[in-house]
Amino acid sequence: MDMSKPHKSTSTNREAWWQTPVLNRRAWTWEDARNVTHQGEWWQNAVIYQISPQSFKDSDGNGVGDLNGIIEQLDYITSLGVDAIWLCPIYESPMEDFGYDITDMRDIDPLFGSLEDFKRLLAVAHSMGLKVMLDQVWSHTSDKHPWFLESRQNKNNPKADWYIWADPKPDGSPPNNWLSAFMGHSAWQWGPERKQFYMYNFLESQPDLNWHNPEVVDAILVRAKFWLDLGIDGFRIDAPNFFMHDAQLRDNPVRPEDASLPDGVAPDNPVVRQLFKYNFCRPETLDALKPIRDLMDQYPGTVALGEVTFCEDSIALASEFVEGDERLHMAYHSGLLIDEPISAKLMQRMMEKVLSNFTQGGDCWIVGNHDYGRLRSRWTGKDAQGNPYPEEFYHLIAALLLSLPGAICLYQGDELGLTEARIPEDIPVEDIKDPFGQALYPAIKGRDGSRTPIPWQADAPHAGFTTAEKPWLPVPKDHYQRAVDLQNKDPNSLLNTWRRLLHWRKKQPALEAGNLEILETEEPIFAFIREYAEQRILCILNLSNKSVRYDLSAYPGCKETEGLGFITHRQGDTLEIPGYSVFFCNMPPTCDYQLKSN
């Protein structure tokens, strides 16, 4: 099957690519593991494929991706071995912020298709074994939303308190010093009709909803119920740490010069001049999550995944968002959205923090997405010596991410190794679409670089994304050589490494649901053991470009997992691991090594 060509077949009777020996020798799996099943919800260790509809596949030739384009490529998505898809906003919107400025939470924007198109996508995805999650934007709306149009008219209308309005100071200035997370200037915009300011955390055209008003919460949940009744499998909830604000509107403290910067926020963003204390990341937000969980509990098998980034300590706060059974099911954090070369010490520190905070599970990893840039931009893109990471490094990262506990969000195109599009080399300054980038470029480049179209065919105009004369964002020249059709044909491509690992992971209970123990190692080795029931998997990763040796004498009978595409050399108990390679092995029941957690 040539996956470079869009097709609409959903038949499952043909031989799958990963069952074809010519293309891929299947990874060896410990036989006993096949008889071990782990209990739990589907989402607890899921791999969720994030789709930005504008950039995935254009089916109607207007230069913008759409729902039917996604349907055409569902075979490609299922070939990856992911568990679910998460669609970024597809609702009615003026599209001033890529659909995160909504005017109707219960209808599809014509740019992407119709509600009937979505129902068809849902049905086809379910028939192929894929769960479907929708983005929900509940912290704000568009300023063109009917709710806001009514609210802004006067102080006495039924929706007067549905948004955050406040009187100016005596000198006419904004009520306090809060800054917009996107724009870097005041988070208050004047409303001449009411002679008051309204608050916005992102764009001026995205007024914040007043979550202190129970009518607002009820209205939001009614709209959430609409999608749950259609049969979707869950929500990715946008910026829930922005739901609540300090009702007293107190000024944020100035960030001390020696204070650490918040997780996942560019140091050049003016918002970091303040501590995130009063305008968002409020402690009362945790209580506001209960109505959401109560609704989700009425639909067994559904999940609420929260985005908990843009905060002082993302891992700690995200873990609070999933604590107990009255909050969200899962939350992803910005723990790996760091701008320093990756190292064993860094990973050990990160994992120890995640394990100590997420004691009840619910953790989810991201390393690239529509807001924070591509996976290939992480960790400075260079090693500690300043050398660009080679291709082998990104194969290793795939193995690392898929062997960690918790769920993972895999952003479209990261499985292809797409680079961040550059401005102005790949995207001319005049073609910047992101309002964040338009406002702050060149100090901050914005988010267009991670939102360029997916390259499907290397020899087609616009890499097969669209038949239009001009796509909504250009396809960078170097992305053509990473097109799906080329990587499909190469068993050693990054795409096929992701596929091998994803399908192998599904058959490993220890990776899907096991405990993790970090082993004491020295740079550049990061090693750990995953264990579930009778299966134990030893994972050893060389995070450097130089070959290293590792002593396996503590793990007698350890048998290497073959067929994943990583090269190692073993002589007796001495293991030699080439630069940026990985060693996985199953530890048989006869191995007397005991996890400390036992």
Buried (B, 14 or more C-beta within 10 A) or exposed (E): BEBBEBEEEBEEEEEEBBEEEEBBBBBBBBEBBEEBEBEEBBBBBBBBBBBBBBBBBBBBEBBBBBBBBBBBBBBBBBBBBBBBBBBBBBBBBBBBBBBBBBBBBBBBBEBBBBEEBBBBBBBBBBEBEBBBBBBBBBBBBBBBBEBBEBBBBEEEEEBBBBBBBBEBEEEEEBBBBBBBBBBBEBBBBBBEEBEBBBBBBBBBBBBBBBBBBEEBBEBBBEBBBEBBEEEBBBBBBBBBBBBBBBEEBBBBEEBEEEEEEBBBBBEEBBBBEBBBBBBBBBEEBBEBBEBBBEBBEEBEEBBBBBBBBBBBBBBBBBBBBBBEEBBBBBBBBBBBBBEEBBBBBBBBEBBEBBBEBBEEBBBBBBBBBBBBBBBBBBBBBEBBEEEEBEEBBBBBBBBBBBBBBBBBBBBBBBBBBBBBBEBEEBBEEEBBBBBBBEBBBEEBBBBBBBBBBBBBBBEBEBBBBBBBEEBBBBBBEEBBEBBBBBBBEEBEBBBBBBBBBBBBBBBBBBBBBBBBBBBEBEEBBBBBBBBBBBBBBBBBBBBBBEEBEBEBEEBEBBBBBBEBBBEBEBEEEEBBBBBBBBBBBBBBEEBEBEEEEE
